[in-house]
Amino acid sequence: MSDLIRRDPRAEWIARNRLHPLHAAMQTAQSSWIGANGVIRKNPHAVGFIGPNGLKRIDRSGTQQGVTGKRQTTTQTVQLPLHVLEQPAFYIAVVPDLVGGRLSSHDKDLFGLAHTLAGSDGAVLAVAFGEHKESAFDTAGVDRLLHVEGPAFDGYAPEQRVLALSAVESQLAPRHWLLPDSRTGGGELGRRLAAKLGERPATRVWQVANGIASGRAGAGREDLIRQAPRLILAAVECAEPVSDSRHEVRPLALHEKVAHSLPRIEDLGAVAVDPALIPMAEAEFILSGGNGVKDWAHFHQAAAALGATEGASRVAVDDGFMGRERQVGASGIWVTARVYLAVGISGAIQHLQGIGACDKVIAINLDPTCDMIKRADLSVIGDSAAILQALIERVTAYRQGGARDAA
Ligand SMILES: Cc1cc2nc3c(=O)[nH]c(=O)nc-3n(C[C@H](O)[C@H](O)[C@H](O)COP(=O)(O)OP(=O)(O)OC[C@H]3O[C@@H](n4cnc5c(N)ncnc54)[C@H](O)[C@@H]3O)c2cc1C
């Protein structure tokens, strides 16, 4: 395993970007130097890097990529510079959705927007509700973290959460409130907060520049342009996420206890649903099959074992293995899954367009040079049937082990 060459697209991007603070750390080791006798010595083996297919590639500009097969990665050897703010002049408050307990790409875009509004004097405050599993608040750009915990805030509790947010308002009076204009909580919470604070929010905002907020209106065909109000409900890709600094994540607490609301709606908890019935555009975990899947019964078995919603490439649909409503891509459905597992799909541009908004892409393919592998965050090179079988066995063993532990 340790000898496998793994590409790190982020490190490669930093190596190309001369303005990035980690650019120097991502450069190749020195390949020429002045020897003891004053003659320039060159190490011809230090030029280039090993590509994903194991072949040596030479970068003619001489400035990209690692040297001898083992490249530096951001996580292993370098730390992003830490941004510290002792006395913030004001706060920009962000209330992330934290779907599944983790920051989504939409949440991260919001932190990017918050930093453009905070400038150098303001601090970005994240207000997080309930239990979460997130460990990367620092690289997402959180200067201060206010974690509001307790059973009253778990699950669907917008009334109780609005009370907590109005307590934050009285204590810190943020200059702006940013919430994702999403169907996963932020859209509703933001509108309720607006009513509570008596603010007129800007909704479906895709850009804030020079104090002007532009938001979609008129069934998405027009823009509503106005002075950026205090409360902004922002759309996906409203700004670039933070990528070049770490932040303190200094904890803050509310001075006063949040009043208890009498909820008119009671959350009875999550119910299990058949993943096959989840609309593709809303599915969180998609197992998608292409021309590289040879045994479709086995593929369905894997989807059932993983609890994944099924998707397909156009070739798989045209060949009659999957319904047209399962086709992912430019002429099918554009999906926004948190995890997209592509099995035997080459990664044609029309397919990649449909998965542009997915958080994590995993590829299983025989061809290490195909475009899906280049797009993927994690790749497994091998036969789809064998890898799906191994996955089914692992998941089954894990579930049985979990049931035994619980008994
Ligand atoms: C106008 C237009 C619109 C289109 N719209 C879409 C669209 O919306 N969605 C879409 O998907 N396509 C669309 N296409 C088609 C697209 O261009 C590709 O032809 C299609 O996506 C290829 O599907 P595929 O990756 O499943 O098949 P292939 O390109 O044949 O790729 C199969 C992959 O499986 C791998 N493989 C083979 N055997 C195995 C094995 N045993 N184990 C593991 N891997 C294996 C191969 O290495 C290969 O990478 C469109 C095309 C046009 C012209």
The ligand as an SDF file (V2000), in Angstrom:
LIG
                    3D

 53 58  0  0  0  0  0  0  0  0999 V2000
  -24.7630   15.3250  -25.9540 C   0  0  0  0  0  0  0  0  0  0  0  0
  -24.2640   14.2700  -25.0260 C   0  0  0  0  0  0  0  0  0  0  0  0
  -24.7700   14.2250  -23.7310 C   0  0  0  0  0  0  0  0  0  0  0  0
  -24.3110   13.2460  -22.8500 C   0  0  0  0  0  0  0  0  0  0  0  0
  -24.8020   13.2340  -21.5830 N   0  0  0  0  0  0  0  0  0  0  0  0
  -24.3240   12.3250  -20.7200 C   0  0  0  0  0  0  0  0  0  0  0  0
  -24.8080   12.2890  -19.3890 C   0  0  0  0  0  0  0  0  0  0  0  0
  -25.6670   13.0630  -18.9750 O   0  0  0  0  0  0  0  0  0  0  0  0
  -24.2900   11.3620  -18.5430 N   0  0  0  0  0  0  0  0  0  0  0  0
  -23.3240   10.4730  -18.9450 C   0  0  0  0  0  0  0  0  0  0  0  0
  -22.8870    9.6440  -18.1010 O   0  0  0  0  0  0  0  0  0  0  0  0
  -22.8730   10.4780  -20.2010 N   0  0  0  0  0  0  0  0  0  0  0  0
  -23.3670   11.3560  -21.1090 C   0  0  0  0  0  0  0  0  0  0  0  0
  -22.9120   11.3330  -22.3810 N   0  0  0  0  0  0  0  0  0  0  0  0
  -22.0560   10.2180  -22.8050 C   0  0  0  0  0  0  0  0  0  0  0  0
  -20.6110   10.4010  -22.4130 C   0  0  0  0  0  0  0  0  0  0  0  0
  -19.9400   11.1550  -23.3910 O   0  0  0  0  0  0  0  0  0  0  0  0
  -19.8960    9.0410  -22.2640 C   0  0  0  0  0  0  0  0  0  0  0  0
  -20.0460    8.3190  -23.4500 O   0  0  0  0  0  0  0  0  0  0  0  0
  -20.4210    8.1950  -21.1270 C   0  0  0  0  0  0  0  0  0  0  0  0
  -20.4860    8.9460  -19.9400 O   0  0  0  0  0  0  0  0  0  0  0  0
  -19.4900    7.0080  -20.9140 C   0  0  0  0  0  0  0  0  0  0  0  0
  -20.0560    6.1440  -19.9570 O   0  0  0  0  0  0  0  0  0  0  0  0
  -19.1250    5.1600  -19.1130 P   0  0  0  0  0  0  0  0  0  0  0  0
  -18.0960    5.9320  -18.4260 O   0  0  0  0  0  0  0  0  0  0  0  0
  -20.0390    4.3040  -18.3100 O   0  0  0  0  0  0  0  0  0  0  0  0
  -18.5180    4.2120  -20.2390 O   0  0  0  0  0  0  0  0  0  0  0  0
  -17.0590    4.1140  -20.8410 P   0  0  0  0  0  0  0  0  0  0  0  0
  -16.6070    5.4200  -21.3680 O   0  0  0  0  0  0  0  0  0  0  0  0
  -17.0710    2.9440  -21.7690 O   0  0  0  0  0  0  0  0  0  0  0  0
  -16.1410    3.8020  -19.5880 O   0  0  0  0  0  0  0  0  0  0  0  0
  -16.1270    2.5840  -18.9030 C   0  0  0  0  0  0  0  0  0  0  0  0
  -15.0810    2.6510  -17.8370 C   0  0  0  0  0  0  0  0  0  0  0  0
  -15.1170    1.4640  -17.0790 O   0  0  0  0  0  0  0  0  0  0  0  0
  -13.7940    1.0110  -16.8520 C   0  0  0  0  0  0  0  0  0  0  0  0
  -13.8540   -0.4350  -16.7030 N   0  0  0  0  0  0  0  0  0  0  0  0
  -14.0340   -1.3840  -17.6550 C   0  0  0  0  0  0  0  0  0  0  0  0
  -14.0940   -2.6050  -17.1090 N   0  0  0  0  0  0  0  0  0  0  0  0
  -13.9380   -2.4470  -15.7850 C   0  0  0  0  0  0  0  0  0  0  0  0
  -13.9250   -3.3240  -14.6720 C   0  0  0  0  0  0  0  0  0  0  0  0
  -14.0700   -4.6330  -14.8260 N   0  0  0  0  0  0  0  0  0  0  0  0
  -13.7290   -2.7980  -13.4430 N   0  0  0  0  0  0  0  0  0  0  0  0
  -13.5790   -1.4600  -13.2600 C   0  0  0  0  0  0  0  0  0  0  0  0
  -13.5930   -0.5730  -14.2630 N   0  0  0  0  0  0  0  0  0  0  0  0
  -13.7800   -1.0610  -15.5390 C   0  0  0  0  0  0  0  0  0  0  0  0
  -13.0030    1.4730  -18.0340 C   0  0  0  0  0  0  0  0  0  0  0  0
  -11.6320    1.6080  -17.6830 O   0  0  0  0  0  0  0  0  0  0  0  0
  -13.6570    2.7960  -18.3510 C   0  0  0  0  0  0  0  0  0  0  0  0
  -13.0140    3.8350  -17.6550 O   0  0  0  0  0  0  0  0  0  0  0  0
  -23.3400   12.3110  -23.2780 C   0  0  0  0  0  0  0  0  0  0  0  0
  -22.8330   12.3800  -24.5690 C   0  0  0  0  0  0  0  0  0  0  0  0
  -23.2910   13.3350  -25.4370 C   0  0  0  0  0  0  0  0  0  0  0  0
  -22.7100   13.3830  -26.8170 C   0  0  0  0  0  0  0  0  0  0  0  0
  1  2  1  0
  2  3  1  0
  2 52  2  0
  3  4  2  0
  4  5  1  0
  4 50  1  0
  5  6  2  0
  6  7  1  0
  6 13  1  0
  7  8  2  0
  7  9  1  0
  9 10  1  0
 10 11  2  0
 10 12  1  0
 12 13  2  0
 13 14  1  0
 14 15  1  0
 14 50  1  0
 15 16  1  0
 16 17  1  0
 16 18  1  0
 18 19  1  0
 18 20  1  0
 20 21  1  0
 20 22  1  0
 22 23  1  0
 23 24  1  0
 24 25  2  0
 24 26  1  0
 24 27  1  0
 27 28  1  0
 28 29  2  0
 28 30  1  0
 28 31  1  0
 31 32  1  0
 32 33  1  0
 33 34  1  0
 33 48  1  0
 34 35  1  0
 35 36  1  0
 35 46  1  0
 36 37  1  0
 36 45  1  0
 37 38  2  0
 38 39  1  0
 39 40  1  0
 39 45  2  0
 40 41  1  0
 40 42  2  0
 42 43  1  0
 43 44  2  0
 44 45  1  0
 46 47  1  0
 46 48  1  0
 48 49  1  0
 50 51  2  0
 51 52  1  0
 52 53  1  0
M  END
$$$$
